[in-house]
């Protein structure tokens, strides 16, 4: 093998027989019998040479793959603070079969490593089913082989073979034992011999490992004519030990420093809270099999996370995620404006949690703001009785019409959001407990099997405490229903309540205020904009800032975590943030293409 700065060249010329070459004998075992006398015979197996293989341990080449910046590859890149990557190139020559007219039907070359934590990240050649002409293979800088020059791959080296014949397969990726099989075709009977095969493996090795040990094996299926039929023989070699030191290896290509700062991005996503940003990052990492890198803007003095993903067209998208130091409209406006001017994104989004109108939404539903407004603007004055009253002065900020039109038939989010495990709302848990006491033989909460309670009402102790307090308690301190509860819940039309099985999307107005409300304010909020769906603290500022960048598409999507009442259900915080993140990710991957939104 020869190589220059960009290409590895693989020659099929037989390996020379020199002082460092090793000849491995391919042998089969045949039964034989020795007659010692009329009453005693001895049976044994003898080795029969079927061919030979030349292997040159000094010709096995190892290269270090230095850590690189994040790439747009879907493949999971190992954490280079914990793992090192090495390319191993192993040539071997398969010689002519010993028996006349015999041919190699199948050759299997395998490697077994002693350390189970040293594994094959990727193997090559693999899935070669036709003759290869010209250079068609690449090795990415994160240690992955590819059969095409994919523009999304950060190419480290090209692979150029002068002879690569079918059929070649490889298996064992992610394991410490892996192999290649070479098989003949109908057109070309048998595996070509008197030529050198080159196999490549990228090893994933725990950081600071100094030595890799194991053994090489060959197994061969040989066919030969025998009285007008084809006879098969299974041949093998004695295992050959390998010992590969890893210190001071040459680098296959020059390292590219990890770049903590981005000069421009495709997508900028802003969250009001760190936990919302964390949920967004976790969703993207899991769905796209990428890892976010840390970044810091010296100019803005703000941290962020960034990564590359691919959209549905296979185009790379550079995503930046940041979060506000404090929730609220002022912080949202300042942060968003600064990041847009600094990184010039093609698309801007906001995800997180909000309060929904319980008459129109359910916990875990997704709210897409078709428009947003501040419900606190206007004038406060006193009426004739001296009471304060607010005169409303409402301005709404709109979602761009082209984005709104796309959302009308957008269903791509449904399959991914249904992967999330949905919590059981406190309301459903409470109604299950009441229903169980009303219509089963259980007359007291203490006699319901705890396993049943934990399954259907995980927070049953908290609910019991709530139900036995207040001016009209539904349960006694002993755990039985009060007469009030029996009358109230029997007559209730929506009892017992059941959560929707899956989240729904609601597209409509969102109200923004700078106060956390627990007084069910939707009757008040609906006065300026009657179809308001939800309440949050950043939506109006988000769309107001985006109005200054009319050429940049934007989308606000949050998940309902409560109803802005005193009955908070914190169990939906994480779910609501994650479901809004999945919706946003699905939208970006579906619609953010160069055809719809050309790069600036």
C-alpha positions as CSV (number, residue, x, y, z in Angstrom):
1,X,0.0,0.0,0.0
2,X,1.2,3.5,-0.9
3,X,-0.4,6.8,0.3
4,X,-0.1,10.5,-0.3
5,X,-1.7,13.3,1.6
6,X,-5.2,12.5,0.4
7,X,-5.3,9.0,-1.0
8,X,-4.5,5.4,0.0
9,X,-3.5,3.2,-3.0
10,X,-4.0,-0.6,-2.7
11,X,-2.0,-2.9,-5.0
12,X,-3.1,-6.5,-5.7
13,X,0.5,-7.6,-6.6
14,X,1.5,-10.7,-4.5
15,X,3.5,-9.9,-1.4
16,X,7.2,-10.5,-1.8
17,X,8.8,-13.5,-0.1
18,X,11.4,-11.9,2.2
19,X,12.7,-12.4,5.7
20,X,9.7,-10.8,7.3
21,X,7.0,-12.7,5.4
22,X,5.2,-15.5,7.1
23,X,3.7,-18.4,5.1
24,X,0.6,-19.8,6.7
25,X,-0.3,-23.3,5.6
26,X,-3.9,-24.0,4.6
27,X,-4.7,-27.6,5.6
28,X,-7.6,-29.9,5.9
29,X,-7.8,-33.0,8.1
30,X,-8.3,-36.5,6.6
31,X,-9.0,-39.6,8.5
32,X,-6.4,-42.4,8.2
33,X,-6.1,-45.9,9.7
34,X,-3.1,-48.0,10.6
35,X,-3.4,-51.8,10.9
36,X,-0.9,-53.1,13.5
37,X,-2.1,-56.7,13.6
38,X,-5.2,-58.7,12.9
39,X,-7.0,-57.5,16.1
40,X,-5.6,-53.9,16.5
41,X,-6.0,-50.8,14.4
42,X,-5.3,-47.1,15.1
43,X,-7.4,-44.3,13.6
44,X,-6.1,-40.7,13.4
45,X,-6.3,-37.6,11.4
46,X,-3.5,-36.2,9.2
47,X,-3.0,-32.8,7.8
48,X,-3.3,-32.4,4.1
49,X,-2.0,-29.2,2.5
50,X,-4.6,-27.4,0.5
51,X,-2.8,-24.1,-0.2
52,X,-0.9,-21.3,1.5
53,X,-1.3,-17.7,2.5
54,X,1.4,-15.1,2.8
55,X,1.1,-12.6,5.6
56,X,3.8,-10.0,6.4
57,X,3.4,-8.7,10.0
58,X,5.7,-5.8,9.2
59,X,3.6,-4.9,6.2
60,X,0.5,-4.4,8.4
61,X,0.2,-0.6,8.7
62,X,-1.4,1.3,11.6
63,X,-2.4,5.0,11.6
64,X,-3.8,7.2,14.3
65,X,-7.0,9.1,13.5
66,X,-6.7,12.4,15.3
67,X,-9.8,14.0,16.9
68,X,-11.8,16.2,14.6
69,X,-14.4,18.9,14.7
70,X,-18.1,17.8,14.7
71,X,-19.3,16.6,11.3
72,X,-22.7,16.4,9.5
73,X,-22.6,12.6,9.6
74,X,-25.6,10.7,11.0
75,X,-23.2,8.1,12.4
76,X,-22.5,8.3,16.1
77,X,-19.0,9.7,16.6
78,X,-17.2,8.3,19.7
79,X,-16.4,10.7,22.5
80,X,-12.7,11.4,21.7
81,X,-12.0,12.3,25.3
82,X,-12.6,8.6,26.1
83,X,-11.7,6.8,22.9
84,X,-8.9,6.7,20.4
85,X,-9.3,5.6,16.8
86,X,-6.8,3.7,14.7
87,X,-6.8,2.6,11.1
88,X,-5.3,-0.9,10.5
89,X,-4.5,-2.0,7.0
90,X,-3.8,-5.7,6.6
91,X,-2.7,-7.1,3.2
92,X,-2.4,-10.9,2.6
93,X,-1.7,-13.0,-0.5
94,X,-3.8,-16.0,-1.3
95,X,-1.8,-18.5,-3.4
96,X,-2.9,-21.2,-5.9
97,X,-4.6,-24.3,-4.4
98,X,-2.3,-27.3,-4.1
99,X,-4.7,-29.8,-5.6
100,X,-5.2,-29.9,-9.4
101,X,-8.3,-28.1,-10.7
102,X,-9.3,-27.0,-7.2
103,X,-10.6,-23.5,-6.5
104,X,-11.5,-21.4,-3.4
105,X,-15.3,-21.1,-3.1
106,X,-15.1,-19.0,0.0
107,X,-12.3,-17.5,2.1
108,X,-13.0,-16.1,5.5
109,X,-10.4,-13.9,7.2
110,X,-11.2,-13.2,10.9
111,X,-9.6,-11.3,13.8
112,X,-10.4,-11.8,17.4
113,X,-9.0,-9.3,19.9
114,X,-8.2,-10.1,23.6
115,X,-9.6,-6.9,25.0
116,X,-13.4,-6.9,24.7
117,X,-13.4,-3.1,24.9
118,X,-11.3,-2.7,21.8
119,X,-13.9,-3.0,18.9
120,X,-14.3,-2.5,15.2
121,X,-15.9,0.9,14.6
122,X,-16.1,0.2,10.9
123,X,-14.8,-2.4,8.3
124,X,-13.9,-2.3,4.6
125,X,-14.3,-3.7,2.0
126,X,-17.9,-4.7,2.8
127,X,-21.0,-5.3,0.7
128,X,-19.0,-5.3,-2.6
129,X,-21.2,-7.0,-5.1
130,X,-19.9,-5.8,-8.4
131,X,-16.5,-5.0,-9.9
132,X,-15.2,-1.6,-9.0
133,X,-13.7,0.8,-11.5
134,X,-12.2,4.1,-10.5
135,X,-12.0,5.7,-7.1
136,X,-15.3,5.3,-5.3
137,X,-14.5,4.9,-1.6
138,X,-13.7,7.3,1.2
139,X,-12.7,7.3,4.9
140,X,-14.3,10.1,6.9
141,X,-12.4,11.9,9.6
142,X,-14.6,10.3,12.2
143,X,-13.6,6.8,11.1
144,X,-16.4,5.7,8.8
145,X,-16.0,4.1,5.4
146,X,-18.3,5.1,2.5
147,X,-18.9,3.7,-1.0
148,X,-19.7,7.2,-2.4
149,X,-18.2,10.6,-2.2
150,X,-21.0,12.0,-0.1
151,X,-20.7,15.8,0.2
152,X,-21.9,15.7,3.8
153,X,-19.0,13.6,4.9
154,X,-15.9,15.3,6.2
155,X,-13.5,13.2,4.1
156,X,-10.2,12.3,5.6
157,X,-8.8,10.0,2.8
158,X,-9.8,8.4,-0.5
159,X,-9.4,4.7,-1.0
160,X,-8.1,3.6,-4.4
161,X,-8.0,-0.1,-5.3
162,X,-6.5,-1.4,-8.5
163,X,-8.5,-4.7,-8.3
164,X,-11.5,-5.2,-6.0
165,X,-13.5,-8.3,-7.1
166,X,-16.8,-9.4,-5.9
167,X,-18.2,-10.8,-3.7
168,X,-16.8,-9.3,-0.5
169,X,-18.7,-8.9,2.8
170,X,-17.7,-7.9,6.3
171,X,-19.4,-8.3,9.7
172,X,-18.7,-7.7,13.3
173,X,-18.9,-3.9,13.6
174,X,-19.0,-2.8,17.2
175,X,-17.5,-6.1,18.4
176,X,-14.0,-7.3,19.3
177,X,-14.3,-10.3,16.9
178,X,-14.9,-9.4,13.2
179,X,-14.4,-11.0,9.8
180,X,-14.4,-10.6,6.0
181,X,-15.7,-13.2,3.5
182,X,-14.5,-13.4,-0.1
183,X,-16.8,-15.4,-2.4
184,X,-16.6,-16.3,-6.1
185,X,-19.3,-15.6,-8.7
186,X,-21.0,-17.5,-11.4
187,X,-19.1,-15.6,-14.1
188,X,-15.8,-16.0,-12.3
189,X,-15.6,-19.3,-10.5
190,X,-13.8,-19.2,-7.3
191,X,-12.0,-16.5,-5.3
192,X,-9.1,-15.0,-7.3
193,X,-5.7,-16.3,-6.1
194,X,-2.1,-15.3,-6.6
195,X,-3.2,-11.7,-5.7
196,X,-3.2,-9.7,-2.6
197,X,-6.3,-8.8,-0.7
198,X,-6.4,-5.7,1.5
199,X,-8.7,-5.4,4.5
200,X,-9.2,-2.3,6.6
201,X,-10.6,-1.8,10.0
202,X,-11.0,1.3,12.2
203,X,-10.4,0.3,15.8
204,X,-12.2,2.1,18.7
205,X,-9.8,1.8,21.6
206,X,-10.1,3.1,25.2
207,X,-8.0,6.2,25.7
208,X,-4.4,5.5,26.8
209,X,-4.4,1.9,25.6
210,X,-0.8,1.1,24.6
211,X,-1.1,-2.4,23.0
212,X,-3.7,-4.4,21.1
213,X,-3.4,-8.2,21.1
214,X,-5.3,-11.0,19.6
215,X,-5.2,-13.6,16.8
216,X,-5.8,-14.0,13.0
217,X,-7.6,-16.9,11.5
218,X,-8.4,-18.1,8.0
219,X,-11.0,-20.6,7.0
220,X,-11.4,-21.7,3.4
221,X,-14.0,-23.7,1.5
222,X,-12.2,-25.5,-1.3
223,X,-13.9,-27.3,-4.1
224,X,-12.3,-29.9,-6.5
225,X,-13.6,-32.4,-9.0
226,X,-13.8,-36.0,-7.7
227,X,-15.1,-38.7,-9.9
228,X,-17.2,-36.3,-12.0
229,X,-18.7,-34.6,-8.9
230,X,-17.5,-31.5,-6.9
231,X,-16.1,-32.4,-3.5
232,X,-15.8,-29.7,-0.8
233,X,-13.0,-29.5,1.7
234,X,-12.8,-27.3,4.7
235,X,-9.3,-25.9,5.3
236,X,-7.9,-23.6,7.9
237,X,-4.6,-22.3,9.3
238,X,-3.2,-22.4,12.8
239,X,-4.1,-19.2,14.6
240,X,-1.5,-16.5,14.1
241,X,-1.0,-14.1,17.1
242,X,-1.0,-10.4,16.6
243,X,0.6,-7.7,18.8
244,X,0.1,-4.1,17.7
245,X,1.8,-1.3,19.7
246,X,-0.1,1.9,19.6
247,X,2.5,4.4,20.7
248,X,4.0,7.0,18.3
249,X,1.9,6.0,15.3
250,X,1.8,8.3,12.3
251,X,-1.5,10.3,11.8
252,X,-3.4,9.4,8.7
253,X,-4.4,13.0,8.2
254,X,-3.8,16.3,9.9
255,X,-6.0,17.1,12.8
256,X,-8.7,19.7,12.5
257,X,-9.1,21.5,15.8
258,X,-12.5,21.4,17.5
259,X,-14.1,24.7,16.8
260,X,-16.0,26.0,19.8
261,X,-17.2,29.0,17.9
262,X,-19.4,29.2,14.8
263,X,-19.3,32.0,12.3
264,X,-22.7,31.2,10.8
265,X,-25.4,28.6,11.3
266,X,-28.4,27.2,9.5
267,X,-30.7,27.0,12.6
268,X,-30.7,29.0,15.8
269,X,-33.0,27.7,18.5
270,X,-33.6,29.7,21.7
271,X,-35.1,28.4,25.0
272,X,-36.2,30.5,28.0
273,X,-34.9,28.0,30.5
274,X,-31.8,25.7,30.7
275,X,-34.0,22.7,31.3
276,X,-35.9,23.4,28.1
277,X,-32.6,23.7,26.2
278,X,-31.4,20.4,27.8
279,X,-34.6,18.6,26.7
280,X,-34.1,20.0,23.1
281,X,-30.5,18.8,23.0
282,X,-31.3,15.4,24.3
283,X,-34.1,14.9,21.7
284,X,-31.8,16.0,18.8
285,X,-28.9,13.8,20.0
286,X,-31.2,10.8,20.3
287,X,-33.1,11.3,17.1
288,X,-30.2,12.2,14.9
289,X,-27.4,10.2,16.6
290,X,-25.1,13.3,17.0
291,X,-23.3,14.9,19.9
292,X,-23.5,18.6,20.6
293,X,-20.3,20.5,21.2
294,X,-19.9,23.4,23.7
295,X,-19.4,26.9,22.3
296,X,-19.0,30.4,23.6
297,X,-19.4,33.8,22.0
298,X,-16.7,36.1,23.2
299,X,-18.6,39.0,21.7
300,X,-22.0,38.2,23.3
301,X,-20.5,36.6,26.4
302,X,-23.0,33.8,26.1
303,X,-22.7,30.0,25.9
304,X,-24.3,27.8,23.4
305,X,-24.3,24.2,22.1
306,X,-24.0,23.3,18.4
307,X,-24.1,20.2,16.1
308,X,-24.7,19.1,12.6
309,X,-27.7,17.1,11.5
310,X,-29.1,16.1,8.0
311,X,-32.5,17.2,6.7
312,X,-34.7,14.8,4.7
313,X,-32.8,15.7,1.5
314,X,-29.5,14.6,3.1
315,X,-28.3,18.2,3.3
316,X,-26.2,19.2,6.4
317,X,-27.7,21.6,8.8
318,X,-25.6,23.4,11.5
319,X,-27.8,23.9,14.6
320,X,-27.1,26.3,17.4
321,X,-29.0,26.1,20.7
322,X,-28.9,28.7,23.4
323,X,-30.9,29.7,26.4
324,X,-31.8,32.9,28.4
325,X,-30.1,33.8,31.7
326,X,-33.6,34.5,33.0
327,X,-37.1,33.9,31.7
328,X,-39.2,36.8,30.4
329,X,-39.8,39.1,27.4
330,X,-36.9,41.4,27.9
331,X,-34.3,38.7,28.1
332,X,-35.8,36.9,25.1
333,X,-35.7,40.0,23.0
334,X,-32.1,40.9,23.8
335,X,-30.7,37.4,23.5
336,X,-32.5,36.6,20.2
337,X,-31.6,39.8,18.5
338,X,-28.0,39.5,19.4
339,X,-27.7,35.8,18.2
340,X,-29.4,36.5,14.9
341,X,-27.1,39.4,14.1
342,X,-24.0,37.4,15.2
343,X,-24.7,34.1,13.4
344,X,-27.1,35.0,10.5
345,X,-29.2,31.8,10.7
346,X,-31.5,30.6,7.9
347,X,-34.2,29.7,10.4
348,X,-35.0,30.6,14.1
349,X,-37.2,28.7,16.5
350,X,-38.2,28.6,20.1
351,X,-39.3,25.6,22.1
352,X,-40.2,24.9,25.8
353,X,-43.2,24.9,28.0
354,X,-46.3,27.1,28.4
355,X,-49.7,27.1,30.2
356,X,-52.7,26.0,28.2
357,X,-56.4,26.9,28.4
358,X,-57.9,23.8,29.9
359,X,-61.1,24.3,27.9
360,X,-59.2,24.0,24.7
361,X,-56.0,22.0,25.3
362,X,-54.7,19.1,27.3
363,X,-51.4,18.6,29.2
364,X,-48.7,17.6,26.8
365,X,-50.3,19.2,23.7
366,X,-48.2,21.3,21.4
367,X,-49.0,24.9,20.9
368,X,-47.8,26.6,17.7
369,X,-48.2,30.4,17.9
370,X,-50.0,31.6,14.8
371,X,-49.7,35.1,16.4
372,X,-48.6,36.4,19.8
373,X,-49.4,39.4,21.9
374,X,-48.8,41.0,25.2
375,X,-52.0,40.9,27.3
376,X,-50.6,43.4,29.8
377,X,-50.3,46.4,27.5
378,X,-52.7,49.3,27.7
379,X,-53.7,51.9,30.4
380,X,-54.6,51.4,34.0
381,X,-57.1,54.0,35.4
382,X,-59.9,54.3,38.0
383,X,-63.6,54.1,37.2
384,X,-66.4,56.1,38.8
385,X,-66.3,53.9,41.9
386,X,-62.6,54.4,42.3
387,X,-61.8,50.8,41.2
388,X,-58.8,50.1,38.9
389,X,-59.5,49.0,35.4
390,X,-57.4,48.3,32.4
391,X,-58.0,49.8,28.9
392,X,-56.5,47.3,26.5
393,X,-54.1,48.4,23.7
394,X,-53.2,45.1,22.0
395,X,-50.7,44.6,19.1
396,X,-50.3,41.1,17.7
397,X,-47.1,39.8,16.0
398,X,-47.7,37.2,13.3
399,X,-46.2,34.0,12.1
400,X,-45.1,34.3,8.5
401,X,-47.8,33.2,6.0
402,X,-45.6,30.7,4.2
403,X,-44.7,28.9,7.4
404,X,-48.3,28.9,8.5
405,X,-49.4,27.4,5.2
406,X,-46.7,24.6,5.6
407,X,-48.1,23.7,9.0
408,X,-51.6,23.2,7.7
409,X,-50.8,19.7,6.3
410,X,-47.8,18.9,8.4
411,X,-48.1,15.5,10.1
412,X,-44.4,14.3,10.2
413,X,-44.2,15.0,13.9
414,X,-46.7,12.4,14.9
415,X,-44.6,9.2,14.7
416,X,-41.7,10.7,16.6
417,X,-43.7,12.3,19.5
418,X,-45.5,9.0,20.1
419,X,-42.1,7.4,21.0
420,X,-42.1,9.5,24.2
421,X,-43.5,7.9,27.4
422,X,-46.4,10.1,28.4
423,X,-46.9,10.8,32.2
424,X,-50.3,10.3,33.8
425,X,-51.9,13.6,34.7
426,X,-52.9,14.3,38.3
427,X,-56.4,14.6,37.1
428,X,-56.5,11.1,35.7
429,X,-54.8,9.7,38.7
430,X,-57.3,11.4,41.0
431,X,-60.3,10.2,39.0
432,X,-58.9,6.7,38.9
433,X,-58.7,6.6,42.7
434,X,-62.2,8.0,43.1
435,X,-63.6,5.7,40.5
436,X,-62.0,2.7,42.2
437,X,-63.5,3.6,45.5
438,X,-66.9,4.4,44.0
439,X,-67.4,1.3,41.8
440,X,-65.3,-1.5,43.3
441,X,-65.3,-3.5,46.5
442,X,-62.5,-1.3,47.8
443,X,-64.1,1.0,50.3
444,X,-60.9,2.5,51.6
445,X,-57.8,3.7,49.8
446,X,-55.6,1.8,52.3
447,X,-56.9,-1.5,51.1
448,X,-56.2,-1.0,47.4
449,X,-53.1,-3.0,46.6
450,X,-50.1,-0.6,46.5
451,X,-48.9,-2.2,43.3
452,X,-52.2,-1.1,41.6
453,X,-52.0,2.4,43.0
454,X,-48.4,2.8,41.8
455,X,-49.4,1.6,38.3
456,X,-52.5,3.8,37.8
457,X,-51.8,6.7,40.3
458,X,-48.1,7.0,41.1
459,X,-48.8,10.1,43.1
460,X,-51.7,8.6,45.1
461,X,-50.3,9.7,48.5
462,X,-50.1,13.3,47.4
463,X,-53.6,13.1,45.9
464,X,-55.0,11.6,49.0
465,X,-53.5,14.5,51.0
466,X,-55.1,17.0,48.7
467,X,-58.5,15.3,48.6
468,X,-58.9,15.2,52.4
469,X,-58.2,19.0,52.9
470,X,-60.2,22.1,52.0
471,X,-63.7,23.3,52.8
472,X,-65.4,20.3,51.0
473,X,-63.0,17.3,51.2
474,X,-63.7,14.3,49.0
475,X,-61.9,11.8,51.3
476,X,-61.6,11.3,55.0
477,X,-58.4,11.1,56.9
478,X,-58.9,7.4,57.1
479,X,-59.1,7.0,53.3
480,X,-62.8,6.6,52.6
481,X,-65.0,8.8,50.4
482,X,-67.1,11.5,51.8
483,X,-70.8,11.8,51.0
484,X,-70.0,15.0,49.1
485,X,-67.6,13.1,46.8
486,X,-70.1,10.4,46.0
487,X,-72.7,12.9,44.9
488,X,-70.3,15.2,43.1
489,X,-68.5,12.7,41.0
490,X,-71.5,10.5,40.2
491,X,-73.2,13.5,38.6
492,X,-70.1,14.8,36.7
493,X,-70.4,14.3,33.0
494,X,-66.7,13.9,32.3
495,X,-65.9,11.6,35.2
496,X,-63.7,9.7,35.2
497,X,-61.3,11.7,33.1
498,X,-58.8,10.0,30.8
499,X,-55.8,11.7,29.3
500,X,-55.6,11.8,25.5
501,X,-53.4,8.9,24.2
502,X,-51.2,11.2,22.1
503,X,-50.3,14.9,22.0
504,X,-52.3,17.1,19.6
505,X,-51.2,20.3,17.9
506,X,-53.1,23.5,18.3
507,X,-52.3,26.5,16.0
508,X,-53.6,29.8,17.3
509,X,-52.9,32.9,19.4
510,X,-50.6,32.9,22.4
511,X,-50.7,35.5,25.1
512,X,-47.5,36.8,26.7
513,X,-47.0,38.3,30.1
514,X,-44.2,38.8,32.6
515,X,-45.9,37.2,35.5
516,X,-46.4,33.6,36.4
517,X,-50.1,33.1,36.7
518,X,-51.9,30.6,38.9
519,X,-55.4,32.2,38.9
520,X,-56.7,30.7,35.7
521,X,-56.6,34.0,33.8
522,X,-57.9,32.8,30.4
523,X,-61.3,34.5,30.7
524,X,-59.3,37.8,31.1
525,X,-56.8,37.0,28.4
526,X,-59.4,36.0,25.8
527,X,-60.9,39.6,25.9
528,X,-58.4,41.2,23.5
529,X,-57.9,38.0,21.4
530,X,-60.8,35.6,21.9
531,X,-59.3,32.4,20.6
532,X,-56.1,32.5,22.7
533,X,-54.8,29.0,23.4
534,X,-52.0,29.5,25.8
535,X,-50.0,31.8,28.0
536,X,-46.2,32.1,28.2
537,X,-43.5,34.8,29.0
538,X,-41.6,35.1,25.7
539,X,-43.8,34.5,22.6
540,X,-44.7,38.1,21.8
541,X,-41.0,39.2,22.2
542,X,-40.0,36.3,19.9
543,X,-42.2,37.3,17.0
544,X,-41.6,41.0,17.6
545,X,-37.8,40.5,17.2
546,X,-38.4,38.3,14.1
547,X,-40.4,41.2,12.5
548,X,-37.1,43.0,12.3
549,X,-35.7,40.1,10.1
550,X,-38.5,39.5,7.6
551,X,-36.3,37.3,5.4
552,X,-35.7,34.8,8.2
553,X,-38.4,32.2,8.7
554,X,-39.3,31.6,12.4
555,X,-41.5,29.3,14.4
556,X,-42.7,29.3,18.1
557,X,-43.8,25.9,19.4
558,X,-44.2,25.0,23.1
559,X,-45.7,22.1,25.1
560,X,-48.5,22.6,27.6
561,X,-47.2,21.7,31.1
562,X,-50.1,23.2,33.2
563,X,-53.3,25.3,33.0
564,X,-52.1,28.4,34.9
565,X,-54.0,27.4,38.0
566,X,-53.0,26.7,41.6
567,X,-53.1,22.9,40.8
568,X,-49.7,22.6,39.2
569,X,-48.7,19.3,37.6
570,X,-44.9,19.4,37.5
571,X,-44.7,15.8,36.1
572,X,-45.5,17.3,32.6
573,X,-42.6,19.8,32.5
574,X,-40.0,17.4,31.0
575,X,-42.6,15.7,28.6
576,X,-44.0,19.1,27.4
577,X,-40.5,20.4,26.7
578,X,-39.5,17.2,24.9
579,X,-42.6,17.0,22.7
580,X,-42.2,20.6,21.6
581,X,-38.6,19.8,20.7
582,X,-39.6,16.8,18.6
583,X,-42.1,18.9,16.8
584,X,-39.6,21.6,16.0
585,X,-36.9,19.0,14.9
586,X,-39.4,17.3,12.6
587,X,-40.3,20.6,11.1
588,X,-36.7,21.6,10.5
589,X,-35.7,18.3,8.9
590,X,-38.8,18.3,6.7
591,X,-39.0,21.9,5.5
592,X,-35.5,23.5,5.9
593,X,-34.1,22.5,2.5
594,X,-32.2,24.6,0.1
595,X,-35.0,24.3,-2.4
596,X,-37.5,26.0,0.0
597,X,-35.0,28.3,1.8
598,X,-31.8,28.9,-0.2
599,X,-28.6,29.5,1.7
600,X,-27.7,33.1,2.2
